[in-house]
Amino acid sequence: MKLPTCLLFSASLLLAPALPAEIVERVIARVNGDIVTLSEFEQRQVAALQAARVGPEGAERYLRDNNQRILQEAIDELLVLQRAGELGIKVRPEYIDEVLEGIKKDNGITSDEQFLEQLRREGLSLDELRRSVTRSILKRQVLARELEPRAAVTDAEVAAEYEKNRAAWQRPASVTLREILVSGPDARERAEELARQARAGGDFAALARAHSTSPSAQSGGELGRIARGELARDLEEAAFALPVGGISDPIASGGGWRLLKVEQKTEAGLASFEDARRELTERLRQERMAAEYQKYIAGLRDAAVTID
């Protein structure tokens, strides 16, 4: 398949006033009868600039270096969507509605009017968003059907990779922590009282939600797993000296007094195969998926009819 000669669009064009419809909808590639339009390509350019965090001053150079890739990705997406049609894969409109409702919920949007206004600010229409979501779902379903069986990873392969790279699985000592930060007048005395309550059987997470001034209060003071060397020295010394379930005395920190509770401890050493299995399996699967995708898309390109 011959890749169409791509057009170079400068940053000034991206920021220019809207062009007449016959120019905006100019066809820049045809793939098995489907098309990539100029306006679609420009949207992809803007998305690529945003993803790469490129400002106006670097936009022209970035696009000059990446337009070929951006156009090829548009063509590849068309090929995968055409394959979805061949496989009879369709997306129910009701499912798209559910996805859009999820987007609204995740972004704290409570009304259709607010949703449309947010889309307008981002330069999108509702129809364009529905089309984008539909394409994304179709592509994911095609690749799941066609590639995931080829990318399957066996336990034997994971075990072999673990043995091959045992040095990479050396882990420092770590603790899993919760915290309560008490600030303001009489902070130390209040922190000491909270420590007494927690040691007497009080729910540390509930106390954190009720009294902590740290952002972690919303999650019950949860800090997660922290390796040795990742905490300030005084906090680290206190945390690693505690047993599992232990609660520290108040520690001056962050303009207040901090309590720490150790929920889990891990000694330094080689992570077990069971601990490494999930991460290794996913990494190997992703690597294999990437390789299989390149071969798969190359086959679709070779079979395609593309016109500049």
C-alpha positions as CSV (number, residue, x, y, z in Angstrom):
1,M,0.0,0.0,0.0
2,K,1.4,3.4,-0.9
3,L,1.2,6.0,1.8
4,P,-0.3,9.2,0.5
5,T,2.0,12.2,0.4
6,C,1.0,14.1,3.6
7,L,0.3,17.8,3.7
8,L,2.2,20.1,6.1
9,F,0.0,22.4,8.2
10,S,1.6,25.2,10.2
11,A,0.6,26.4,13.6
12,S,-0.9,29.4,12.0
13,L,-3.3,27.3,9.9
14,L,-4.4,25.4,13.0
15,L,-5.3,28.8,14.6
16,A,-6.8,30.3,11.5
17,P,-10.5,31.2,11.1
18,A,-12.9,28.5,9.9
19,L,-12.4,27.7,6.2
20,P,-15.2,27.2,3.7
21,A,-16.9,23.8,3.9
22,E,-15.5,22.7,0.5
23,I,-12.0,23.2,1.8
24,V,-12.5,21.8,5.3
25,E,-13.9,18.6,3.8
26,R,-11.2,18.1,1.3
27,V,-10.3,14.4,0.9
28,I,-6.6,13.7,1.5
29,A,-6.7,9.9,1.4
30,R,-9.1,7.2,0.2
31,V,-8.8,3.7,1.7
32,N,-10.9,0.9,0.2
33,G,-13.6,3.5,-0.5
34,D,-13.5,5.3,2.9
35,I,-11.9,8.7,3.3
36,V,-9.7,10.7,5.5
37,T,-10.7,14.4,5.3
38,L,-8.7,17.5,5.9
39,S,-10.8,18.5,8.8
40,E,-10.3,15.0,10.4
41,F,-6.6,15.2,9.8
42,E,-6.5,18.7,11.5
43,Q,-8.3,17.3,14.5
44,R,-5.7,14.6,14.8
45,Q,-2.9,17.1,14.5
46,V,-4.3,19.2,17.4
47,A,-4.8,16.0,19.5
48,A,-1.1,15.0,18.8
49,L,0.1,18.5,19.8
50,Q,-1.9,18.3,23.0
51,A,-0.7,14.8,23.8
52,A,2.9,15.8,23.2
53,R,2.4,19.1,25.2
54,V,3.8,21.1,22.3
55,G,3.1,24.9,22.5
56,P,2.4,27.2,19.5
57,E,6.0,28.1,19.1
58,G,7.0,24.4,18.4
59,A,3.8,23.3,16.6
60,E,5.1,23.8,13.0
61,R,8.3,21.9,13.6
62,Y,6.5,19.1,15.5
63,L,3.9,18.7,12.7
64,R,6.6,18.7,10.0
65,D,8.3,15.8,11.8
66,N,5.1,13.9,12.7
67,N,2.5,14.5,9.9
68,Q,3.5,11.3,8.1
69,R,2.9,9.3,11.3
70,I,-0.4,11.1,12.1
71,L,-1.8,10.4,8.7
72,Q,-0.6,6.8,8.8
73,E,-2.4,6.3,12.1
74,A,-5.6,7.8,10.5
75,I,-5.3,5.3,7.6
76,D,-4.6,2.4,10.0
77,E,-7.7,3.2,12.0
78,L,-9.8,3.1,8.9
79,L,-8.4,-0.3,8.0
80,V,-9.2,-1.7,11.5
81,L,-12.7,-0.2,11.3
82,Q,-13.2,-1.8,7.9
83,R,-12.2,-5.1,9.4
84,A,-14.8,-4.6,12.1
85,G,-17.4,-4.4,9.3
86,E,-16.1,-7.6,7.7
87,L,-16.3,-9.4,11.1
88,G,-19.8,-8.1,11.6
89,I,-18.9,-6.2,14.8
90,K,-21.3,-3.4,15.7
91,V,-21.8,-1.2,18.7
92,R,-25.3,-0.7,20.1
93,P,-26.3,3.0,20.4
94,E,-27.4,2.3,24.0
95,Y,-23.9,1.2,24.9
96,I,-22.5,4.5,23.5
97,D,-25.1,6.3,25.7
98,E,-23.8,4.4,28.7
99,V,-20.2,5.3,27.9
100,L,-21.1,9.0,27.6
101,E,-23.0,8.9,30.9
102,G,-19.8,7.5,32.4
103,I,-17.7,10.3,31.0
104,K,-20.2,12.8,32.5
105,K,-20.0,11.1,35.9
106,D,-16.2,10.9,35.9
107,N,-16.0,14.6,35.2
108,G,-18.6,15.7,37.7
109,I,-21.0,16.9,34.9
110,T,-24.7,16.8,36.1
111,S,-26.7,18.0,33.1
112,D,-26.8,17.7,29.3
113,E,-26.4,21.5,29.0
114,Q,-23.2,21.4,31.1
115,F,-21.9,18.5,29.0
116,L,-22.6,20.3,25.7
117,E,-20.9,23.4,27.0
118,Q,-17.8,21.5,28.0
119,L,-17.7,19.8,24.6
120,R,-18.0,23.2,22.9
121,R,-15.1,24.6,24.9
122,E,-13.0,21.6,23.7
123,G,-14.0,22.2,20.1
124,L,-16.2,19.1,19.8
125,S,-19.8,18.4,19.0
126,L,-21.8,15.6,20.6
127,D,-21.9,13.7,17.2
128,E,-18.1,13.9,16.9
129,L,-17.7,12.6,20.4
130,R,-20.1,9.7,19.7
131,R,-18.2,8.9,16.5
132,S,-14.9,8.9,18.4
133,V,-16.2,6.7,21.1
134,T,-17.7,4.3,18.6
135,R,-14.5,4.1,16.7
136,S,-12.5,3.4,19.8
137,I,-14.8,0.6,20.9
138,L,-14.8,-1.0,17.5
139,K,-11.0,-0.9,17.3
140,R,-10.7,-2.4,20.7
141,Q,-13.1,-5.2,19.9
142,V,-11.4,-6.1,16.6
143,L,-8.0,-6.2,18.3
144,A,-9.3,-8.3,21.2
145,R,-10.7,-10.8,18.7
146,E,-7.9,-10.9,16.3
147,L,-4.8,-10.3,18.4
148,E,-5.3,-11.3,22.0
149,P,-5.2,-15.0,21.3
150,R,-1.8,-14.5,19.6
151,A,-0.5,-12.4,22.5
152,A,-1.4,-15.0,25.2
153,V,1.4,-15.6,27.6
154,T,2.0,-19.0,29.3
155,D,3.0,-19.5,32.9
156,A,6.2,-21.3,31.6
157,E,7.1,-18.2,29.6
158,V,6.5,-15.9,32.7
159,A,8.6,-18.2,34.9
160,A,11.5,-18.2,32.3
161,E,11.4,-14.4,32.1
162,Y,11.5,-14.2,35.9
163,E,14.6,-16.5,36.1
164,K,16.3,-14.7,33.3
165,N,16.0,-11.3,35.1
166,R,16.1,-12.2,38.8
167,A,18.3,-9.2,39.5
168,A,15.5,-6.8,38.3
169,W,13.2,-8.2,41.0
170,Q,15.4,-7.2,44.0
171,R,13.2,-5.0,46.2
172,P,14.1,-2.6,49.0
173,A,12.4,-2.9,52.3
174,S,9.0,-1.2,52.3
175,V,6.1,-0.3,54.6
176,T,2.4,0.2,53.8
177,L,1.2,3.3,55.8
178,R,-1.7,5.4,56.8
179,E,-1.3,8.8,58.3
180,I,-3.1,11.5,60.3
181,L,-1.9,15.1,60.1
182,V,-3.1,17.4,62.9
183,S,-2.6,21.1,62.4
184,G,-3.5,24.3,64.2
185,P,-3.7,25.3,67.9
186,D,-2.9,22.5,70.4
187,A,-2.0,20.2,67.5
188,R,0.4,18.1,69.4
189,E,-2.0,17.5,72.3
190,R,-4.8,16.6,69.9
191,A,-2.4,14.2,68.0
192,E,-1.5,12.5,71.2
193,E,-5.2,12.0,72.0
194,L,-5.8,10.5,68.6
195,A,-2.9,8.2,69.0
196,R,-4.4,7.0,72.4
197,Q,-7.7,6.4,70.7
198,A,-6.2,4.4,67.9
199,R,-4.1,2.3,70.2
200,A,-7.1,1.6,72.3
201,G,-8.8,0.0,69.3
202,G,-10.2,3.0,67.4
203,D,-10.5,2.8,63.7
204,F,-7.4,4.7,62.4
205,A,-9.0,5.3,58.9
206,A,-12.1,6.7,60.5
207,L,-10.1,9.0,62.7
208,A,-8.1,10.2,59.7
209,R,-11.2,11.0,57.8
210,A,-12.6,13.0,60.8
211,H,-9.5,14.8,62.0
212,S,-6.6,14.8,59.5
213,T,-5.8,17.9,57.6
214,S,-3.8,16.0,54.9
215,P,-5.3,15.4,51.5
216,S,-5.0,11.7,52.2
217,A,-7.9,12.1,54.8
218,Q,-10.4,11.4,52.1
219,S,-9.0,7.9,51.7
220,G,-8.7,7.3,55.4
221,G,-5.1,8.5,55.5
222,E,-3.9,5.8,53.1
223,L,-0.4,6.4,51.7
224,G,0.2,3.0,50.2
225,R,3.4,1.1,50.0
226,I,6.6,3.2,50.5
227,A,10.1,1.9,50.0
228,R,13.0,2.8,52.2
229,G,14.5,6.0,51.0
230,E,11.3,7.6,49.9
231,L,10.3,9.3,53.2
232,A,11.9,12.1,55.1
233,R,14.4,10.7,57.5
234,D,12.5,11.2,60.8
235,L,9.3,9.7,59.3
236,E,11.2,6.8,57.8
237,E,12.9,6.0,61.1
238,A,9.6,6.0,62.9
239,A,7.8,4.0,60.3
240,F,10.4,1.2,59.9
241,A,10.8,0.9,63.6
242,L,7.1,0.1,64.1
243,P,5.7,-3.4,64.0
244,V,2.7,-4.2,61.7
245,G,-0.3,-2.6,63.3
246,G,1.9,-0.2,65.3
247,I,1.0,3.5,65.6
248,S,3.7,6.1,66.0
249,D,4.0,8.9,68.5
250,P,3.3,12.4,67.0
251,I,6.1,13.5,64.7
252,A,6.6,17.2,63.8
253,S,6.0,17.3,60.1
254,G,4.4,19.5,57.4
255,G,3.6,22.4,59.8
256,G,1.7,20.1,62.2
257,W,2.0,16.7,63.9
258,R,1.8,13.5,62.1
259,L,0.8,10.0,63.2
260,L,1.7,6.9,61.2
261,K,0.2,3.5,61.2
262,V,2.0,0.5,59.7
263,E,-0.3,-1.9,57.9
264,Q,2.2,-4.1,56.2
265,K,6.0,-4.5,56.1
266,T,8.2,-6.1,53.5
267,E,11.8,-6.9,54.1
268,A,14.5,-6.2,51.4
269,G,15.2,-9.1,49.1
270,L,14.1,-10.9,45.9
271,A,10.4,-10.5,45.1
272,S,8.8,-13.9,44.9
273,F,7.6,-15.3,41.6
274,E,4.0,-15.0,42.8
275,D,4.6,-11.3,43.6
276,A,6.1,-10.7,40.2
277,R,3.8,-12.9,38.2
278,R,1.0,-10.3,37.4
279,E,3.4,-7.5,36.4
280,L,5.5,-9.8,34.3
281,T,2.5,-11.4,32.6
282,E,1.1,-8.0,31.7
283,R,4.4,-6.7,30.5
284,L,5.1,-9.7,28.3
285,R,1.5,-9.6,27.0
286,Q,1.8,-5.9,26.1
287,E,5.1,-6.5,24.3
288,R,3.6,-9.3,22.3
289,M,0.5,-7.3,21.5
290,A,2.6,-4.5,20.2
291,A,4.6,-6.9,17.9
292,E,1.5,-8.7,16.7
293,Y,-0.2,-5.3,16.0
294,Q,2.6,-4.2,13.7
295,K,2.4,-7.5,11.8
296,Y,-1.4,-7.3,11.7
297,I,-1.7,-3.8,10.5
298,A,1.0,-4.4,7.9
299,G,-1.2,-7.2,6.5
300,L,-4.2,-4.9,6.3
301,R,-2.1,-2.2,4.5
302,D,-0.8,-4.7,2.0
303,A,-4.4,-5.8,1.1
304,A,-5.7,-2.2,1.0
305,V,-6.4,0.0,-2.0
306,T,-5.3,3.5,-1.1
307,I,-5.5,6.6,-3.3
308,D,-3.7,9.9,-2.7
